Amino acid sequence: MALMDDRWSQILREFILNAKYSNTNLNTSSYNSRWKKLIDGKPEKWPSLKLKVSFGQGKVAKIPWIAFLAENMKVSKGIYPVYLYYKDIDILVLSYGISEKEKSSIDWPEKVKGNDKVDRVDQAIYKLFINKKRPEIRHYGRSYVFKLYQIDIDKNQNVNFLTKDRKNISDDELENDLLELLKYYYDYMKNKSKINVSNSNVYLMTKNIILHGPVGTGKTRMARLIASGIISGKIRSFQDLDREIKGDYEMDLEDSNTYDDKIRFVTFHQSYSYEDFIGGLSVDSQDGQIRYFAKPGIFMDFCEKASNDINNNYVMIIDEINRGDISRIFGELITLIDEDKRSDDSSGGFSIKLPIFQKDFSVPKNLYIIGTMNDTDRSIALLDLALRRRFVFLKIEPDINVVKKWTGIYDDKYPGFSETVSKFFMTLNEMILKTKGSDFLIGHGFFKDLTLKADDPYRILRYIFVYKIIPLLQEIYYGSNDILYEIVLKGKFFEKKENDGNYYYQPKSSLESEDEFKNELKKFIG
């Protein structure tokens, strides 16, 4: 159980015990929250870096790790301080980490590599283990050693950190080691990287964005990624935003969790009101007396929070923005969200006096609005024209590359599976495009279940088709059965039956078994 007042040494001990004795994948969110609590308000001691912890994905890791990341670094592509726990031999290495999956665009300086003769403990991990006649190191061997600790766990599961001479290392020494490396990394990245490691107050000209597209194209996920990029400073221009939409960046979705306090998420629906969003009268009872009072809505609260922190960016995500009565919900906000009417710390901007609250209300310059909407729900042309004028509309298309990435994990055991799914995805969408239009295409998100890495991926694909895609197609082509079954599905998967002069379609046996489904699928894609 976590202590009420954590020290880093306590957190590290719990990491060691979890890594050593757990046989299941562990939730790492508690480590992130405790790290945030530890560094919050202490910039003079702890550099503002993001913590990532891994005990393995899909299976228990042989080498669990804790990484500390600058804003523009990823574990899969970057450099960062990292604890590597070689649990089989009870050695913990605090190292100058280097990503394994992709080569980082930034490298550690020559000093770290020992190439300028300024050598501390620093050397590549694989060399250290060879010198010590340790087992071969297959992971993270290119990273450089900063400090090495022997781990001793007694019968009461007390974790002790020892030097190579088996002398105890105090908690203060342990934390000072980490602080030295983190501060070195923070300063190095601040000077080296074109993107500052701290939050950016650079304002993107486009303040209001709507992501639209067919169902299942990942609009909500993309909204979170864009919000993360705006807050961190990775997205500083419309060109950056456009590249993110087109997939040129590979932001980590977990990045958005780092900025939970600067992202507010709301979903519009038919019952959502101005009072919920901006504010209105509310009522309660006190000492038996009914009391009416003005209660700020979610957006007014968020505007006030952003106004009090004008040097950082904030993002309001409105999911399904077109499902609400937009004119009623936004009210005066229609005027206030214009880019040229925003307020900041040097200018009052444009404000409107709200009668209920008897005060001026404005929208700060550092608050962005990202809405999402499905093209099939309502035509964009039917949106309130006043609202439409104030938003930039970006279309999110079905992405075949995402499908290929998700299904490529099966190619070793099921050669050609990825190609089959990709052809199915493209063929189905080509037929929908011809008969219904681009608004009704099938998004790549429908195939997300294939990332579960099942023993038989065709079973998962059949499940997706029968229980997710077919019901959607039946809704899209309601009243047009012949077009759906004869043209879109090319007469496959369903057969036409007659009963007393009435025609109907019923599923073939190919939708009931994996083998028959596989054969019918091959016929469909040609």
C-alpha positions in Angstrom: 0.0 0.0 0.0 1.3 3.5 -0.9 2.4 5.7 2.0 0.5 8.9 2.5 3.7 10.9 2.0 5.8 9.0 -0.7 9.5 9.2 -1.1 11.0 8.1 -4.4 12.8 5.2 -2.6 9.4 3.9 -1.3 7.9 4.0 -4.8 11.0 2.2 -6.2 10.8 -0.5 -3.6 7.2 -1.3 -4.5 8.2 -1.4 -8.1 10.9 -4.0 -7.3 8.5 -6.2 -5.4 5.7 -6.0 -8.0 8.2 -6.8 -10.7 9.8 -9.7 -8.8 6.8 -11.5 -7.6 3.8 -10.7 -9.8 2.7 -13.3 -12.4 0.2 -11.0 -14.0 0.3 -7.7 -15.8 0.1 -4.8 -13.3 -1.8 -1.5 -13.6 0.8 1.3 -13.7 -1.6 4.3 -13.2 -0.8 4.5 -9.4 2.8 5.0 -10.2 2.0 7.9 -12.5 -0.3 9.6 -9.9 2.3 9.2 -7.1 5.0 10.6 -9.3 2.9 13.6 -10.2 2.2 14.1 -6.5 5.9 13.8 -5.6 7.0 16.5 -8.2 4.0 18.8 -7.9 5.1 22.2 -6.8 8.7 21.2 -6.4 10.4 22.3 -9.7 13.5 23.3 -7.8 14.0 19.7 -6.8 12.2 17.4 -9.3 12.4 18.2 -13.1 9.0 18.1 -14.8 9.3 14.9 -16.7 6.7 12.3 -17.6 6.9 8.9 -15.8 6.2 5.6 -17.7 6.3 2.2 -16.0 6.1 -1.2 -17.6 5.8 -4.7 -16.2 5.2 -6.2 -19.7 2.5 -6.1 -22.4 0.7 -9.3 -23.1 3.1 -11.2 -20.9 5.2 -10.5 -17.9 8.4 -8.7 -18.8 11.8 -10.2 -18.1 13.2 -6.7 -17.6 10.6 -4.3 -16.1 11.4 -0.6 -16.4 10.7 2.9 -15.2 11.4 5.7 -17.7 11.4 9.5 -17.4 10.5 11.3 -20.6 10.8 14.8 -21.9 7.7 16.0 -23.8 9.2 15.2 -27.2 10.5 11.7 -26.3 8.9 8.3 -26.5 10.0 5.0 -25.1 9.9 3.5 -28.6 11.8 6.4 -30.1 14.0 8.6 -27.9 16.5 8.9 -25.2 15.6 9.1 -21.5 16.8 8.1 -18.0 15.5 4.7 -17.2 15.6 2.1 -14.4 16.1 -1.4 -15.8 15.5 -4.2 -13.4 17.2 -7.5 -14.4 15.1 -9.4 -12.0 16.6 -12.8 -12.7 19.9 -11.7 -11.4 18.7 -9.0 -9.0 20.5 -6.1 -10.6 18.9 -2.7 -11.0 20.6 -0.3 -13.5 19.9 3.4 -13.6 20.9 4.2 -17.1 21.0 6.7 -19.9 18.3 4.9 -21.9 18.2 4.5 -25.7 15.1 3.3 -27.5 15.2 -0.1 -29.1 12.3 0.0 -31.6 13.3 3.1 -33.5 16.4 5.2 -33.7 16.2 8.4 -31.8 16.8 11.7 -33.7 18.6 12.9 -30.6 21.6 11.1 -29.0 23.3 11.3 -25.7 26.5 13.4 -25.7 29.9 11.9 -26.1 30.6 12.4 -22.4 27.9 9.9 -21.6 29.4 7.3 -23.9 32.8 7.7 -22.3 34.3 8.7 -25.7 35.8 12.0 -24.4 37.7 10.2 -21.6 35.3 11.7 -19.0 34.3 8.3 -17.7 32.3 7.8 -14.5 30.5 4.4 -14.3 29.4 5.1 -17.9 29.6 2.3 -20.4 27.1 0.4 -22.5 25.1 -2.1 -20.5 26.1 -5.1 -22.6 29.8 -4.4 -22.0 29.3 -4.1 -18.3 27.6 -7.5 -18.1 30.2 -9.1 -20.3 32.9 -7.7 -18.0 31.1 -9.2 -15.0 30.6 -12.5 -16.8 26.9 -12.1 -16.5 24.4 -13.9 -18.8 24.0 -12.4 -22.3 22.0 -9.2 -22.3 19.5 -9.2 -25.1 17.5 -6.1 -24.2 18.5 -2.5 -23.6 22.2 -3.4 -24.0 22.9 -0.2 -26.0 21.8 2.0 -23.1 24.6 3.4 -20.9 25.1 2.8 -17.2 24.8 5.7 -14.8 24.5 3.7 -11.6 24.2 0.0 -10.8 22.6 -1.5 -7.7 22.5 -5.0 -6.3 19.0 -5.8 -5.0 18.6 -7.8 -1.8 15.1 -8.9 -0.7 14.9 -10.5 2.7 12.4 -13.0 4.0 10.0 -10.2 5.1 10.2 -8.8 1.5 12.1 -5.7 2.6 14.1 -4.4 -0.4 17.6 -3.2 0.2 19.8 -1.5 -2.4 23.5 -2.4 -2.2 26.7 -1.3 -3.9 28.9 -3.8 -5.8 30.7 -4.3 -2.5 27.4 -5.2 -0.9 27.2 -2.1 1.2 23.8 -0.6 2.0 22.8 2.5 0.0 20.7 5.0 1.9 17.4 6.4 0.7 19.0 9.8 0.4 21.8 8.4 -1.8 19.3 6.6 -4.0 17.3 9.7 -4.6 20.3 11.9 -5.1 21.5 9.5 -7.8 18.2 9.9 -9.6 18.1 13.6 -9.2 21.5 14.1 -10.7 20.6 12.1 -13.8 17.2 13.7 -14.2 18.5 17.3 -13.9 21.3 16.5 -16.4 18.8 15.1 -18.8 16.3 17.9 -18.4 18.9 20.6 -19.0 20.4 18.7 -22.0 17.0 18.2 -23.6 16.0 21.8 -23.0 19.1 23.0 -24.9 19.1 20.3 -27.5 15.5 19.9 -28.5 13.7 22.3 -30.7 10.6 21.6 -28.6 10.9 22.8 -25.0 10.3 20.1 -22.4 7.9 22.3 -20.5 4.3 23.2 -21.6 4.2 25.6 -24.5 2.2 28.9 -24.4 2.5 29.2 -28.2 -1.0 29.8 -29.5 -2.2 27.9 -32.6 -4.2 30.3 -34.7 -7.0 27.8 -35.2 -8.9 27.8 -31.9 -12.0 25.8 -32.9 -11.8 22.5 -34.7 -14.4 19.9 -35.7 -13.2 16.4 -36.6 -15.7 14.7 -38.8 -15.9 11.5 -40.8 -17.5 8.0 -41.1 -18.2 5.9 -38.1 -15.2 4.1 -36.6 -12.4 6.3 -37.9 -11.0 7.2 -34.4 -12.2 10.8 -34.2 -12.4 10.8 -30.4 -9.0 9.2 -30.1 -7.6 11.8 -32.6 -9.2 14.6 -30.6 -7.3 13.5 -27.5 -4.0 13.2 -29.4 -4.5 16.7 -30.8 -5.4 18.1 -27.4 -2.2 16.5 -26.0 -0.1 18.0 -28.9 -1.6 21.5 -28.4 -0.9 21.5 -24.7 2.6 20.1 -24.9 3.6 22.3 -27.8 4.1 19.5 -30.4 1.3 21.1 -32.4 2.2 24.7 -33.0 0.8 25.4 -36.4 -2.0 24.4 -38.8 0.7 22.4 -40.7 1.5 20.4 -37.5 -2.2 19.8 -37.0 -2.6 18.6 -40.6 0.3 16.3 -40.3 -1.2 14.7 -37.2 -4.5 14.2 -39.0 -2.6 12.5 -41.8 -0.7 10.3 -39.4 2.8 11.7 -39.9 3.2 11.9 -36.1 3.0 9.0 -33.8 1.9 10.5 -30.5 1.2 8.2 -27.6 -2.4 8.2 -26.5 -1.2 8.0 -22.9 0.3 11.5 -23.4 -3.3 12.9 -23.0 -3.5 11.3 -19.5 -0.5 13.5 -18.5 -2.7 16.6 -19.2 -5.9 15.4 -17.5 -6.1 18.7 -15.6 -5.9 20.7 -18.8 -8.4 18.7 -20.9 -12.1 18.7 -20.3 -14.3 16.1 -22.0 -18.1 16.4 -22.6 -20.6 14.6 -24.8 -23.5 16.5 -26.3 -27.0 14.9 -26.6 -30.5 16.0 -27.1 -31.2 16.8 -23.5 -27.9 18.8 -23.0 -28.7 22.4 -22.3 -27.2 25.9 -22.0 -27.5 25.6 -18.2 -25.3 22.5 -18.3 -22.7 24.0 -20.6 -22.5 27.8 -19.7 -24.6 28.0 -16.5 -27.9 28.9 -15.0 -30.1 28.9 -12.0 -30.0 25.9 -9.6 -31.9 25.2 -6.4 -31.1 23.6 -3.1 -32.5 23.4 0.4 -30.9 24.9 3.5 -32.5 24.8 6.9 -35.8 23.9 5.3 -35.6 27.0 3.0 -35.5 26.8 -0.7 -32.6 28.7 -2.2 -32.0 29.7 -5.8 -28.4 30.4 -6.9 -26.4 30.9 -10.1 -24.4 27.8 -10.9 -21.6 27.9 -13.5 -21.7 25.2 -16.2 -18.8 23.0 -17.2 -17.5 25.4 -19.9 -17.6 28.5 -17.7 -15.7 26.7 -15.0 -13.1 25.6 -17.5 -12.8 29.1 -19.0 -12.0 30.5 -15.5 -9.4 27.8 -14.9 -7.7 28.6 -18.2 -7.8 32.3 -17.6 -5.9 31.9 -14.3 -3.2 29.9 -16.1 -2.8 31.9 -19.3 0.7 30.6 -20.0 -0.5 27.1 -20.6 -3.0 25.8 -23.2 -6.3 24.1 -22.3 -8.6 22.0 -24.5 -12.3 21.4 -24.3 -13.3 18.2 -26.3 -17.0 18.0 -27.3 -17.8 14.5 -28.5 -20.8 14.1 -30.8 -21.1 17.9 -31.1 -23.9 17.7 -33.7 -26.2 15.6 -31.5 -27.1 18.5 -29.3 -29.3 21.6 -30.0 -26.2 23.6 -30.7 -27.7 27.1 -30.9 -29.4 26.6 -27.6 -26.4 25.1 -25.9 -23.8 27.6 -27.1 -25.9 30.8 -26.7 -23.6 33.8 -26.4 -20.6 31.6 -26.9 -21.2 31.7 -30.6 -19.8 35.2 -30.5 -17.2 34.7 -27.8 -15.3 31.8 -29.4 -14.1 33.7 -32.4 -10.3 33.8 -32.6 -10.2 37.6 -32.7 -12.5 38.0 -29.7 -10.5 35.9 -27.3 -9.1 37.4 -24.1 -5.6 37.1 -22.7 -3.5 38.5 -19.8 -2.6 41.7 -21.8 -6.0 42.3 -23.4 -9.6 42.0 -22.1 -10.8 40.8 -25.5 -14.5 40.7 -26.1 -16.9 40.0 -23.2 -20.6 39.7 -22.7 -22.5 40.4 -19.4 -24.4 37.3 -18.4 -27.7 38.4 -16.7 -27.9 35.6 -14.3 -24.4 35.9 -13.0 -24.2 39.7 -13.3 -20.7 39.6 -14.5 -18.7 39.8 -17.8 -17.8 36.5 -19.4 -15.1 36.0 -22.0 -13.3 33.0 -23.5 -9.5 33.0 -23.0 -7.0 32.9 -25.8 -5.4 29.7 -24.5 -8.6 27.6 -24.5 -9.2 25.4 -27.6 -12.4 23.6 -28.6 -12.3 20.3 -30.5 -15.6 18.8 -31.5 -16.2 15.4 -33.1 -19.1 14.3 -35.3 -20.1 11.3 -37.5 -21.0 12.3 -41.0 -23.8 9.7 -41.1 -25.7 11.3 -38.2 -26.4 14.7 -39.8 -25.0 16.4 -42.9 -22.4 19.0 -42.1 -24.4 21.4 -44.3 -27.2 21.3 -41.8 -25.1 22.6 -39.0 -25.9 26.1 -37.7 -24.1 28.4 -40.2 -23.0 30.7 -37.4 -21.3 27.8 -35.7 -19.9 26.4 -38.9 -18.2 29.7 -39.8 -16.3 29.7 -36.5 -14.9 26.1 -36.8 -12.2 24.5 -39.0 -13.6 21.2 -40.3 -11.1 18.4 -40.7 -12.1 15.0 -42.2 -10.9 11.8 -40.7 -10.9 9.1 -43.3 -10.8 5.3 -43.0 -7.1 4.3 -42.9 -6.0 1.1 -44.5 -2.6 1.4 -43.0 -4.0 1.1 -39.5 -5.8 -2.1 -40.5 -2.5 -3.5 -41.9 -0.7 -2.6 -38.7 -3.3 -4.3 -36.5 -3.5 -7.4 -38.5 0.2 -7.8 -39.3 0.8 -9.4 -35.9 -0.8 -12.6 -37.3 1.3 -13.1 -40.5 3.8 -15.4 -38.9 1.2 -17.9 -37.9 -1.4 -17.1 -40.5 0.4 -16.0 -43.7 -1.7 -13.7 -45.8 -4.2 -12.9 -43.1 -3.3 -9.2 -43.1 -3.6 -9.0 -46.9 -7.0 -10.7 -46.8 -8.4 -8.3 -44.2 -7.0 -5.3 -46.0 -8.6 -6.4 -49.3 -11.9 -7.1 -47.5 -11.8 -3.6 -45.9 -11.0 -1.9 -49.3 -13.5 -4.0 -51.3 -16.4 -3.4 -48.9 -15.7 0.4 -48.8 -15.4 0.6 -52.6 -18.9 -0.9 -52.9 -20.3 1.4 -50.2 -18.8 4.4 -51.9 -20.4 3.5 -55.2 -23.8 2.9 -53.8 -24.1 5.3 -50.8 -21.3 7.8 -50.7 -18.2 8.5 -48.6 -20.1 9.5 -45.5 -21.1 5.9 -45.0 -17.8 4.1 -45.3 -16.7 1.6 -42.7 -13.9 3.0 -40.4 -10.8 1.1 -39.4 -11.9 1.2 -35.8 -14.3 -1.7 -36.4 -11.2 -4.0 -36.7 -9.7 -3.0 -33.4 -10.7 -6.3 -31.8 -8.1 -8.0 -34.0 -5.3 -6.5 -31.8 -6.3 -8.9 -29.1 -4.1 -11.4 -30.8 -6.5 -14.4 -30.7 -5.5 -18.0 -31.4 -7.8 -17.9 -34.6 -8.0 -14.4 -36.0 -10.7 -15.5 -38.5 -13.0 -16.2 -35.6 -12.6 -12.6 -34.4 -13.0 -11.3 -38.0 -16.2 -13.3 -38.4 -17.5 -11.9 -35.1 -16.7 -8.3 -36.2 -18.5 -8.8 -39.5 -21.6 -10.6 -38.2 -22.2 -8.6 -35.0 -20.7 -5.1 -35.8 -20.5 -4.5 -39.6 -23.6 -6.2 -40.8 -26.0 -4.5 -38.3 -24.5 -1.1 -39.4 -24.9 -1.9 -43.1 -28.5 -3.0 -42.5 -29.2 0.3 -40.9 -27.5 2.3 -43.7 -29.3 0.4 -46.4 -32.7 0.2 -44.6 -35.3 -0.4 -47.3 -32.7 -1.2 -49.9 -32.0 -4.9 -49.3 -31.3 -5.8 -52.9 -28.6 -3.1 -53.1 -27.0 -4.3 -49.8 -27.1 -8.1 -50.4 -26.7 -8.3 -54.2 -24.4 -5.3 -54.9 -22.5 -4.3 -51.8 -22.0 -7.9 -50.6 -21.9 -9.2 -54.1 -24.4 -12.0 -53.3 -22.1 -13.5 -50.8 -22.8 -14.3 -47.1 -26.6 -14.0 -47.6 -29.1 -15.8 -49.8 -32.4 -14.7 -51.2 -35.5 -16.7 -50.1 -39.2 -16.6 -51.1 -42.2 -17.2 -48.9 -45.7 -16.8 -50.4 -44.4 -14.4 -53.0 -42.4 -12.3 -50.4 -38.7 -12.2 -50.8 -36.2 -11.9 -47.9 -32.5 -12.6 -47.3 -31.2 -15.0 -44.7 -27.5 -15.7 -43.6 -25.7 -18.5 -45.3 -24.0 -21.2 -43.3 -20.8 -19.3 -44.1 -21.6 -16.9 -41.3 -21.8 -19.7 -38.7 -18.4 -21.4 -39.0 -14.8 -20.0 -39.5 -13.9 -22.4 -42.3 -16.9 -21.6 -44.4 -16.6 -17.9 -43.6 -13.0 -18.0 -44.8 -14.0 -19.5 -48.1 -16.8 -17.0 -48.7 -14.5 -14.2 -47.8 -12.0 -15.2 -50.5 -14.9 -15.2 -53.0 -16.0 -11.8 -51.9 -12.5 -10.2 -52.3 -12.0 -12.0 -55.6 
